[in-house]
Amino acid sequence: MFFVETGIDKVNVLVGNLGAGAIPPYSGMIEKDQEPTGFGTAAPHNLWRDNAVATDSVGWYFHFRST
């Protein structure tokens, strides 16, 4: 699975990737991270193009804080 954190993670280019078969963790993660995602980010300054997701879970999760 692909996740770009906040902070200095900017201007990343994710092109032509496949996220497949996300499996939920059993424990040890904070609540918002317990459902796996094919592609996710909390950083808006990245390029996502021609990616695909095949999973029983959330395919895309973009969470941007309002300022």
C-alpha positions in Angstrom: 0.0 0.0 0.0 1.1 3.6 -0.6 1.0 6.4 2.0 2.6 9.8 1.9 2.9 11.5 5.3 2.6 15.1 6.1 5.5 17.4 6.8 8.5 17.3 4.4 6.8 14.7 2.1 6.1 17.1 -0.8 6.4 16.9 -4.5 6.4 13.1 -4.6 5.3 11.6 -7.9 3.4 8.3 -7.7 2.6 7.0 -11.3 1.5 3.6 -12.6 1.2 1.8 -9.2 -1.1 -1.0 -8.1 -2.3 -1.2 -4.5 -3.7 -4.8 -4.0 -4.9 -6.9 -1.1 -4.8 -4.6 1.9 -5.2 -6.6 5.2 -6.4 -4.9 8.4 -3.9 -5.0 11.3 -4.9 -6.9 14.4 -3.6 -4.3 16.9 -0.9 -1.8 17.7 -2.1 1.0 15.5 -4.0 4.2 16.3 -7.7 4.1 15.4 -7.6 6.2 12.2 -4.9 3.9 10.8 -6.6 0.6 11.5 -8.4 0.4 8.2 -5.9 -0.2 5.4 -5.9 2.0 2.3 -4.5 1.4 -1.2 -3.3 5.0 -1.6 -3.4 7.6 1.2 -2.0 11.0 2.1 -2.4 13.9 4.4 0.0 16.0 2.3 -1.7 17.9 -0.7 1.5 18.7 -2.6 2.0 15.4 -4.5 1.2 14.0 -7.9 -1.0 10.9 -8.1 -1.5 9.6 -11.7 -2.5 6.4 -13.4 -2.7 4.3 -10.2 -5.1 1.5 -9.5 -6.5 -0.2 -6.4 -7.8 -3.7 -5.9 -8.8 -4.2 -2.3 -11.8 -5.0 -0.1 -11.0 -2.0 2.0 -10.7 1.7 1.2 -9.1 2.4 -2.1 -8.2 6.1 -1.8 -8.0 8.2 1.4 -6.9 11.8 1.1 -7.2 13.7 4.3 -6.3 17.4 4.2 -6.5 19.6 7.2 -8.2 23.0 6.7 -6.1 25.9 7.8 
